[in-house]
């Protein structure tokens, strides 16, 4: 991890903490904006929280259920290193995609 990446991640963690404070105050729009910025700075926990909000598993923030956005943030969280997101992506990827990519004849 380079110096710029670690500074971005540090900034992302700070933004995630500020988002939690704003959510406790009831400022959900500002909290979502801060979480989105934190996610863009590489914070996998912020990406995972956004995915949960859009999937509908984290209720109370006034977000409409949007599975496309949820899937986007789940993939982003998995790419950023979230173990929960990685296992979820592995669980919901169809088994036949592996065989379609590699070809079943290679393992026969």
N, C-alpha and C positions, 0 to 999 in steps of 0.2 A: 504494500500500500504506500503510495507516494505521499509526499508532504501535503500537496493540494487535496488529495482524496481524504486524508485524515482530518484536515481542517474543515472540509465540507461535511464529513460525517459528524464532527463535533458540533457544527452549526445545526445539522439536522436533529441531533439529540436535544439541543437547546430548544429548537422550534417545537419538537414533540412535547417537551415538558411545558412550554408555554401554552400549547394547544390543550393540554390537560387542565391547566389552570383556567383557561377561557371556557372550557366545557363545564367546569364546576360552577362558574359564574353564570352560565346559561347563554353565553355568546357562541352558539354553535357554528354560525357562518364563519366567524373569525377562526374558530378552532379547526374547521375543515380546511380553511386556507393555509393555516400553519402546518397542518398535517401533510397537505399536498406538497408544500415547500420542503418539509423534512424528508418526505419520500423522494423528492427530486434530488436531494442532497445525499441520498444513499442510505437512509435509515430504514432498515427492513422492518422494524417494529411499527413505524408509522405506516408503511405500505400495507402491512398485515391488518392494522386497525382500520384503514380505509377500506380494505377488501371486506372486512367484517361488517362495516357500516353499510356498504352498498349491497352486500348479500342479504342483509336483514337480520343477522345474528346479534348485532349490537344495536339494541333499540334505544330510542329516546333522543336522538339527535335531529329528528325531523327530516331524515333523508329518505327519499323514495327508493324502493328496491330496484336496483339496476344490475342485472347479472353480467352484462358486458363489462361494465366498469369494475365490478367485483373480480371478474376473471383477469382483467388487465392488471389490477393491483396485486392479485395473487401471484401472477407470473412475475411481476416486478419484484415482489418480496422474495420469491424463490431465487431469482437471479441475484438478489442482493445478499442471499445467504440465510434466509429464515428457514430453520429446520421444519417448522410446522407447515409452511407453504410448500416446501420441497416434497414432503410426504403427501400432501394433498394433491399436488400436481401429478405425482407418480401414481396415486390411487385413482385419479379420474381420467388418466390417459388410457384410451382403449388398448387392450392387449394386442390387437391385430396390427397396430401401427408399428410395433417392433418388428413383426414378421414382414410387413409390407416394405419396411425400409431395408432390412438385411436380407430378406428372402429365406423362406423356410428350407429350401434345398441345401443351404450351407450348413445346416445343423442336422441333416438327415443321415 
